Amino acid sequence: MKWRTVLEALEARLAELARGGIQTLNVASDPELVQLLAGFPAGERAAPAAEAPADPGSPPAPPRAPPVPEIPQAEPAGLADRASPLDSGGSAATFQAKHPSELQTLESLHFHFRDCQRCALAGSRTKLVFGVGHDRPRLMFVGEGPGQEEDRQGLPFVGRAGALLTAGILALGLTREDVYIANMVKCRPPGNRNPAPEETAACFPILSRQMELLDPALIVTLGNVPLKALNPSARGITAERGRVFEYRQWPVLPTFHPAYLLRNANAIDSWWLDLKQAFRVAYGSGG
């Protein structure tokens, strides 16, 4: 089954769900999507990309890490009973954030910035979208910013583009619980526009601390916004996709944002090559 066929089937199923009034998509709980993706690319990961010769000594598929539960839609367990940074006579306008480097765990980072007011996006958000996945991932995906469904649920990549990203992750033989998924900015830009420079700058220290705490083997940037944030001199994503560069101690592989693929199905083959390259880089040393 080719990626274009998968995309068409995903689009058809999404349209059917929308006609039935369902607006929240959980790929893993939808039997038709699970059946569609279950047989797809069995064996594709083992086949080398066209530009890479077969390696008889290549390592086997990595052992599956124990699943780490996603951050639930409700308040994370235990946090609701704690004092908010705004509860001691403070307000959103007077909230004084700590520097992210002072926070030593993902949970404390998420908790401290759940009421973040570092930029104007805080005034229009429904929920801050922090990130979700494994706490020691080999692969970390960084998108641009939350969309409407992400803003509603407080989880990254759960809309139509998220379904395609999830399909790509499953195609690699992984699950969302094996990787970590975040965005450049944590609050939805109005109208799903690109984040403004001041919004990216406000969120960047939080993302940077996520990278430090997660310490992934490879960071995959999705779209132009995170690419330019980590490599300001980079050309556009079309020219840079698939070209690994270094950001601090981490290799970074840029590729298309899944939302772009929903409008440009011809780019899916290149995107799939990038995902397979990301898998080889992240797990090629034995995983």
C-alpha positions as CSV (number, residue, x, y, z in Angstrom):
1,M,0.0,0.0,0.0
2,K,1.4,3.3,-1.0
3,W,1.4,6.5,1.2
4,R,-0.9,8.2,-1.2
5,T,-3.4,5.4,-0.8
6,V,-3.0,5.7,3.0
7,L,-3.6,9.5,2.8
8,E,-6.7,9.1,0.7
9,A,-8.1,6.4,3.1
10,L,-7.4,8.6,6.1
11,E,-9.1,11.6,4.4
12,A,-12.1,9.5,3.6
13,R,-12.4,8.2,7.2
14,L,-11.9,11.6,8.6
15,A,-14.7,13.0,6.4
16,E,-16.9,10.2,7.5
17,L,-16.2,10.9,11.2
18,A,-16.9,14.6,10.6
19,R,-20.2,13.9,9.0
20,G,-21.2,11.9,12.0
21,G,-20.4,14.8,14.3
22,I,-17.2,13.4,15.7
23,Q,-14.5,16.1,16.0
24,T,-12.0,14.4,18.3
25,L,-9.8,11.8,16.6
26,N,-7.9,9.1,18.5
27,V,-6.3,6.9,15.9
28,A,-5.6,4.1,18.4
29,S,-9.3,3.8,19.4
30,D,-10.8,3.9,15.9
31,P,-11.0,0.2,14.6
32,E,-11.1,1.2,10.9
33,L,-8.0,3.4,11.1
34,V,-6.2,0.7,13.2
35,Q,-7.1,-1.9,10.6
36,L,-5.9,0.4,7.8
37,L,-2.6,1.1,9.4
38,A,-1.9,-2.3,10.9
39,G,-0.8,-4.0,7.7
40,F,0.8,-0.9,6.1
41,P,4.2,-0.8,6.0
42,A,5.2,-4.2,7.4
43,G,8.6,-4.8,5.9
44,E,9.0,-1.2,4.6
45,R,11.2,-0.2,7.5
46,A,13.5,-3.2,6.8
47,A,13.8,-2.2,3.1
48,P,16.5,0.5,2.7
49,A,15.7,3.8,1.2
50,A,16.5,4.2,-2.5
51,E,19.5,6.3,-1.9
52,A,21.0,3.9,0.8
53,P,22.5,0.5,-0.1
54,A,21.3,-2.5,1.8
55,D,23.3,-3.2,4.9
56,P,23.3,-6.9,5.9
57,G,24.7,-6.0,9.3
58,S,22.1,-3.4,10.1
59,P,20.7,-3.8,13.7
60,P,17.3,-5.4,14.3
61,A,14.3,-3.3,15.2
62,P,14.8,-1.6,18.6
63,P,13.3,-3.2,21.7
64,R,10.0,-1.5,22.6
65,A,10.4,0.8,25.5
66,P,7.7,0.5,28.2
67,P,4.8,2.8,27.3
68,V,4.6,6.1,29.1
69,P,1.0,7.4,29.5
70,E,0.1,10.5,27.6
71,I,-0.7,13.6,29.5
72,P,-4.5,13.2,29.9
73,Q,-7.0,15.8,28.7
74,A,-7.9,16.6,32.3
75,E,-5.4,18.1,34.7
76,P,-2.4,15.6,35.2
77,A,-2.8,13.4,38.2
78,G,-1.8,15.1,41.4
79,L,-1.4,18.5,39.9
80,A,-5.0,19.7,40.6
81,D,-4.4,19.5,44.3
82,R,-1.3,21.6,44.3
83,A,-1.1,25.4,44.5
84,S,-0.9,27.1,41.2
85,P,1.8,29.8,40.7
86,L,-1.2,32.2,40.5
87,D,-2.9,31.1,43.7
88,S,-1.0,33.1,46.2
89,G,-2.6,36.4,45.5
90,G,-1.1,36.6,42.1
91,S,-2.7,37.0,38.7
92,A,-1.9,36.2,35.1
93,A,-0.7,39.7,34.6
94,T,1.8,39.5,37.6
95,F,2.9,35.9,37.1
96,Q,6.7,35.8,37.4
97,A,8.0,32.7,35.6
98,K,11.2,30.9,36.8
99,H,13.9,30.4,34.2
100,P,13.2,27.0,32.7
101,S,16.8,25.8,33.6
102,E,15.7,26.0,37.3
103,L,13.2,23.2,36.7
104,Q,14.5,19.7,36.9
105,T,11.7,17.5,35.6
106,L,9.2,17.6,32.7
107,E,6.4,17.5,35.2
108,S,7.7,20.6,37.1
109,L,8.3,22.4,33.8
110,H,4.8,21.7,32.6
111,F,3.3,22.6,35.9
112,H,5.1,25.9,36.3
113,F,4.3,27.1,32.8
114,R,0.7,25.8,32.6
115,D,-0.4,29.4,33.3
116,C,2.3,31.0,31.2
117,Q,1.8,34.6,30.2
118,R,5.1,35.2,28.4
119,C,3.3,36.3,25.2
120,A,0.0,37.5,23.8
121,L,-1.1,34.0,22.8
122,A,-2.0,33.3,26.4
123,G,-5.0,35.6,26.1
124,S,-6.7,33.5,23.5
125,R,-5.7,29.9,24.4
126,T,-8.1,27.3,25.8
127,K,-5.3,24.9,27.0
128,L,-1.5,25.1,26.9
129,V,-0.2,22.3,24.8
130,F,3.0,21.2,26.4
131,G,4.0,17.9,24.8
132,V,3.5,14.2,25.2
133,G,5.3,10.9,24.9
134,H,8.3,9.0,26.3
135,D,10.5,10.7,28.8
136,R,13.7,9.3,27.3
137,P,12.9,9.1,23.6
138,R,15.2,8.3,20.7
139,L,13.0,10.5,18.5
140,M,11.6,13.9,19.3
141,F,9.2,15.6,16.9
142,V,8.8,19.4,17.0
143,G,6.0,21.0,15.1
144,E,5.0,24.7,14.7
145,G,2.1,25.3,17.0
146,P,-1.2,23.9,18.2
147,G,-4.3,23.9,16.0
148,Q,-7.9,24.1,17.0
149,E,-8.3,20.5,18.2
150,E,-4.9,20.6,20.0
151,D,-6.0,23.8,21.8
152,R,-9.3,22.2,22.8
153,Q,-7.7,18.9,24.1
154,G,-4.3,20.3,25.4
155,L,-2.5,17.6,23.4
156,P,-0.2,18.0,20.3
157,F,-1.0,16.6,16.9
158,V,-4.5,15.1,17.5
159,G,-6.3,16.7,14.5
160,R,-6.1,15.8,10.8
161,A,-2.4,16.5,10.6
162,G,-1.9,14.5,13.8
163,A,-3.5,11.5,12.2
164,L,-1.0,11.5,9.4
165,L,2.0,12.0,11.8
166,T,0.6,9.1,13.9
167,A,0.4,7.0,10.7
168,G,4.1,7.7,10.0
169,I,5.2,6.8,13.5
170,L,3.3,3.5,13.3
171,A,4.8,2.9,9.9
172,L,8.2,3.0,11.5
173,G,7.2,0.2,13.9
174,L,6.8,2.6,16.8
175,T,3.9,4.2,18.7
176,R,3.4,7.7,20.0
177,E,4.4,6.4,23.4
178,D,7.8,5.5,22.0
179,V,8.6,9.1,20.8
180,Y,8.0,12.6,22.2
181,I,5.9,15.1,20.3
182,A,5.9,18.9,21.0
183,N,5.5,22.2,19.2
184,M,7.6,25.3,18.9
185,V,5.0,27.4,20.7
186,K,2.7,26.0,23.3
187,C,-0.5,28.0,22.6
188,R,-2.5,28.2,19.5
189,P,-1.9,31.2,17.2
190,P,-5.3,32.7,16.2
191,G,-6.5,31.3,12.9
192,N,-3.7,28.7,12.9
193,R,-1.3,31.4,11.5
194,N,2.5,30.9,11.9
195,P,3.8,32.0,15.3
196,A,5.2,35.5,15.3
197,P,8.9,36.0,16.1
198,E,8.2,37.3,19.6
199,E,5.9,34.3,20.3
200,T,8.6,31.9,19.2
201,A,11.2,33.7,21.3
202,A,8.9,33.6,24.3
203,C,8.4,29.8,24.0
204,F,11.9,28.8,22.9
205,P,13.4,28.6,26.4
206,I,10.6,26.1,27.4
207,L,11.2,24.0,24.3
208,S,15.0,24.1,24.9
209,R,14.5,22.8,28.4
210,Q,12.3,20.0,27.1
211,M,15.1,19.0,24.8
212,E,17.6,19.0,27.7
213,L,15.4,16.9,29.9
214,L,14.4,14.5,27.2
215,D,17.9,14.3,25.5
216,P,16.7,12.6,22.4
217,A,19.0,10.8,19.9
218,L,17.5,12.8,17.1
219,I,15.1,15.8,16.8
220,V,12.8,15.9,13.8
221,T,11.5,19.4,13.0
222,L,8.2,19.6,11.1
223,G,7.9,22.6,8.9
224,N,9.7,25.9,8.5
225,V,9.0,27.4,12.0
226,P,11.0,25.0,14.1
227,L,13.7,24.6,11.4
228,K,14.4,28.4,11.4
229,A,14.3,28.5,15.2
230,L,17.0,25.9,15.5
231,N,18.9,27.0,12.3
232,P,18.2,30.7,11.5
233,S,20.4,30.6,8.4
234,A,18.5,27.6,6.9
235,R,16.8,28.0,3.6
236,G,13.2,26.9,3.2
237,I,12.0,23.5,4.2
238,T,11.9,22.2,0.6
239,A,15.6,22.8,0.2
240,E,16.6,21.7,3.7
241,R,14.4,18.6,4.2
242,G,16.4,15.4,4.8
243,R,19.6,17.4,5.5
244,V,20.8,16.6,9.1
245,F,22.4,19.5,11.0
246,E,23.6,19.9,14.6
247,Y,21.9,22.0,17.2
248,R,23.9,22.1,20.4
249,Q,24.6,18.4,21.1
250,W,21.7,17.0,19.1
251,P,21.4,16.0,15.4
252,V,18.3,17.6,13.8
253,L,16.5,16.3,10.7
254,P,14.0,18.8,9.1
255,T,11.0,17.5,7.1
256,F,7.6,18.7,5.9
257,H,4.8,19.4,8.4
258,P,2.0,16.8,8.0
259,A,-0.5,19.7,7.4
260,Y,1.5,20.5,4.2
261,L,1.1,16.9,3.1
262,L,-2.7,17.1,3.4
263,R,-2.5,19.9,0.7
264,N,0.4,18.4,-1.3
265,A,0.1,14.6,-1.5
266,N,3.1,14.5,-4.0
267,A,5.4,15.4,-1.1
268,I,4.5,12.2,0.9
269,D,7.1,10.0,-0.7
270,S,9.8,12.5,0.3
271,W,8.4,12.7,3.8
272,W,8.5,9.0,4.1
273,L,12.1,8.8,3.0
274,D,12.8,11.4,5.7
275,L,11.1,9.4,8.4
276,K,13.0,6.3,7.5
277,Q,16.2,8.3,7.6
278,A,15.2,9.6,11.0
279,F,14.7,6.1,12.2
280,R,18.2,5.0,10.9
281,V,19.9,8.0,12.6
282,A,18.0,7.5,15.9
283,Y,18.3,3.8,16.1
284,G,21.2,3.0,13.8
285,S,23.7,2.5,16.7
286,G,21.8,-0.4,18.1
287,G,18.9,1.4,19.8
